[in-house]
Amino acid sequence: MRLSIFSVLDHHPGRGRTLAELYDQVIGECEHADRLGYESFLIAEHHFHEYGGVPNPAVLLPVMAARTERIRLGPAICVLPFRNPIEVAESYAMVDMLSRGRLVLGLGSGYLQHEFRGFGIEPGEKRDRFDEALTVVTRLLEGGRVSHEGRFFRLDDVALNVAPVQRPHPPIYVAILRKEAAYHVGLKGQRILSVPYASVDRFEDVEGIVQEYRAGRAEAGLPTSDDDAIFAFHCHVAETDARARAEAAEAFDLYVATRLYARRQIYDDILESGLGLFGSAETVAARLATLRDWGIGHVALLGNFGLMPTELVRRSMAIMIRQVLPRIAPADEGATA
């Protein structure tokens, strides 16, 4: 199983940690993830509220690239309805170049109402804006001159002056919030990025997202791989389940308090729903093994939330690699080791 790190970079003003200190903390955790052998490090884009402290991941990612050697890097996600697709293609082509071909490009349509108000974008247009912008971004990253006449954007014989390293373009993951969207993304042959906490009610429902996505790809006659879907879960691993609760519950509940939509599961709720990876190495390994058996080969871990001390975040990251992964048997054995 591939493991990555995902950080929302939730900021909590007036609680003793500046935003600049949070940036330093997350950059250091990215270096730590690179040394430990994590697959990717993903950062969120958010606007106008403390829920997320990075309005443009394309600014922070090159700093992280300069401090690391191997780990893939990317936004999760770049919100296409808020941006000109030419600017998105230009910026992330530079990120791919500066990272020497390590960009993972997560793209989505957004969901927070205050962000649409701030940009003056009608939420009802977001799907059409996203679909059109995705087409433009993909064509530009593939190279050559692009002309496009659409509802929202017009290009007349435009070509990027910076080409990404990866060809035909960096891997693109489309974020989904609803299970039904997984089928349509799979049918189009696109990769998906899902955060089940925001999409379904219980852990068992995650299997349905996977099945819908695989059904779409199968109908399109497309194969599957262990890197065509990323599923992200909040996570903290410690020596025991009780120790994980003692270290993470208060921080997680603070993080949840900043979320600006209806689905809010505090620590006890997420233990009940099963939509988190919290507990001992044994507990978390069992849950990862189930995800693997459902066909999920790539999991992103959200472990820096709500003022979690960086030493606890880094220790949990290390336990995942050194103690959790060895407990998961190869797929052909079908059980935990």
N, C-alpha and C positions, 0 to 999 in steps of 0.2 A: 504493500500500500504506500502511495505517495502521501507525505504530510507537508503541509505548508502552514504559514502563519498569516493571520489576517488581523489588522488593527483598525478600529474605527477612529482612534485618536480622540476619544471623548475628553473634553476639557471641562474642568470644574473650577471656574474663577473664584477667587477668595478663599480657597481651601489649602493654600500653602505650596502649590506647584504652578509655576508659570507655564505659559504655552511654549516658550522657548525651551524650558526644562523638559517638557513632554516630548518635544521634537528630539532632543538629545537622548532621552530615554529610549525612544522607539528606534532611532538610528543604531544605538548600541545593541538593542535586542535583535536588530537585523544582522549585525555583525555576528552576534552569538548564534543566530539561526544558520548563518552561512558556515560557521565552524562545525556546528552539530550535524550538518548534512540535510537540512530541510530543503524541500523542492523549490518553494517560492515564498516571497514576502509580499503581501498585498495590503494596500492602504485605501481607505475610503475617501470619497469626496463628499463634503457637506458644506452648507452655506448658512450664514445668518443666525447661528445658534450654537451653544456650547456642546451640543450632542456630538459634533465632529469638528476638529480643529484644522482640517486641511481643505481649503477651497479649491486647490489645484494640485493634484498629485504629481503632475508633470514637473513641478518645481522641486519637490522633495525627493523624488525618485532618483535623479542624477546624483544627488548627495549620497544616497544609500549605495548607488552603483560604485561610486568612487571609493567606498569604504569596504567593499566586498569583492569576492573573486568569482564565485560560481553560482550563487543563488539567483533564481529568476525573480523579477520585480515587476509590479504592475499596479494599476488602479483597480479597485473593486468597490465602486465602479466609476468610470467617467460617465457623467450624466449628459447624454447627447442632446436632449432638447434645450439645454441651457447654452450650448456652444455652437459656433460656426464649424461645420465639419472640416473645412479646410484647415482651420487652426488646430483642431484635434489631430488631424493627420500629420501636420507639420510638427507639432509638439511631441507626439509620441514616436514619430520617426527619429527625432533627435534623442529621445530616451533610449530607443533601441540601439542607436549608434553609440551613445555614451556608455551604455552598459555592455557593449560588445556583443549584441544579439541576445540579450536576456529578458527582453520585454514580454510580459504576459498582459494582453490588453482586455480588461474587463469593461464592457459597455452596457449601459442600461438606460431606462426611460425616466427614472426617478419616481418618488412616491410621496415626499413630504410636502404638504400643502403650502407651508410658509416659504419654501424654496421657490415654488412656482409663482407665488405672489411677489417675492422679491425680484424675480427676473421678468415679471410681467408676462408670463407665459400661461396660456389657458390650459389647465390640466387635461381637458377633453381632447386636446390636440396632441398629447404627448406620444401616443402610439404612432400616429402618422409621421410626426416629426422624427421620432426615433428610426423608423423604418427607412425613411428617405435619407437621413444622415448616415445611417449604417452603410447604405449602398455607396454613398459618396466617399466615406472614409475608406472603405475596403478598396474601391477602385483607385483612389489616390495612392494608397500604400502599395498597391500592386505595381505602380510605375506607369509611365507613359502619360500622354496628355488626355485630359478628361473634359468632356462637355456634358452638361446636365441641365435640363429644364424641368423643374419640379414645382410643387406647390409652395415650398418654403425656401428653396435654394436654387441658384442659377450659377453654373460654371461655364465659361467660354474658353475652351482650349487651355485648361490650367494643368500644370505639372508641378510636383514638389521639387524644390531645389536641394532637399535632403532626403536621401533614400534610406529606409531601414535596412539593417544587416540581414534580417531573416526574410527568406523568400518562399512563396510569393508575397507573404506579409507575415508579421508576427501573429502568433495564435490569438484568436479573438474569442472571448467567452461572453455570452449574452445572459444577463441577469434576469431571473424570473421570480415572480412573487406568487403565482398561482400554479397549481398542479396542471391545469389545462394548457397552460402556455408551454409546458415541457414537451408535449407532443408536437406542437407546431414548430418549435425550435429544432427538435430532432428531425422533423420532416424536411426542413430547409438545409439540413446537414451542418448546422452550427453547434458549437460547444455551448454548454450551459454552466451557469454559476447560481447556486441556490443556497439560501440561508433558511433552513426549515423552521427555525424559531419564529420567523416572520410570516410563514406560509401555511403551516399546518398545525394541528392541535396536539398530536401525540407522535412519539417516536415511530410507532408502527406505520404512520401515514407516509413516512419518508419513502418506504418501498414503493408506494403508489406513484410518487414523482419519478422514480427511476424507471418504473414500468412504462409510464406514459412517454418518457423520453426515448427509451429503447424501441417502443412501438413506432414512434415517428421515424426514427432512423431505419428501422427494418422496412417500413413501407416505402421509404425512399431508396431501398436497396443499398444502404450504407453499412459498413462494418462498425463495430464498437471498439473502443480502446480504453486503457486505464487512465487516460488523460483527456477524455472528451467531456468530462463533467467534474466540477468541483462542488462539494457540499461543505458548507461552513458551519461549525458548531462552537458555541462558547465552551471554554475548557479551563479546568485547573486540576492538576494531578498532584497528590501529596502522598505521604507514607500510608495514610489510612483515610477512609471516607470521612471520619470525624475531623481529622486534621485539615482535609480539603475544605470542609464547611467552615471551620474556624478561621481559615486564611482568606477565603474567597466570598463568603456570604454577604458581608457588609459592603464590600466593594462592588459586588454584582448588583445588589439592590440600589446602590447609589447610581450606578450606570443605567439601570432600568428607569430610574426616576427622571432621566433626561430624555427618554424616548417620547416622541411627539405623535404617537398614534395609538390606536386602541389596544393592540396586542401587547400586554405587559405581563411577563412572567418573572416574578422575583425568584430568589434562590429556591425556596421551598416548592414553588410552582414548577420550576423547570426540573427539579428532581422528580416531581409527580408525573409530569408529561414525558420525561425522558429525553427532552430535546436539548440536552447539554451533555458534555463529557466531563463530569465532575466526580472526583473520588480517588480511590487508590489505583495503583497500576493495574491490579487484577480487575477492578470494576470497569475501568475505562477500556482495557484490552477486550473484555467480553463484548462491550458495545461496538467497538471498532470491528471486531470479527463479524458481528451481525451485519454491519454496513457493507463489509466486503462480500459477505454471502449474498447480499441483495444486488451486487454488481457495482458497488461504488469503490473505485480504485484511487480516489484522490480526495482527501479531507483537509480543509483549512481550519486552523484552530484560533479562536478569538480568546486570547488569554490576558491581554492588557486592557482592563476595564476599571472604571471607578476608582482611580487613585491606587491601584494595586502597586505595592512596592516592587521596583524592578528586580530585586533579588529573588522575590517569590515567583515573578513571571519567568525569569531565566531558569530557576530551579525546576519549575513545572515543564518547561520546554526540554530540559535535559532528561527528566524522568520519562517523558514521552518517547524519546529516541532510545534511551539506554535500558528502560525497563518495560515499557508498554509494547513497543514493536516486537521485541524478541518473544513475547507471549502469544503473538498471532501466528498461527501456523501458515505455511504456504497454502494458496487457494485450493490446490488439489487434495489437501488433507482435510479441509472443511471443518476444522475445529481449532480452538485455541491450544497453544502448546503448554 
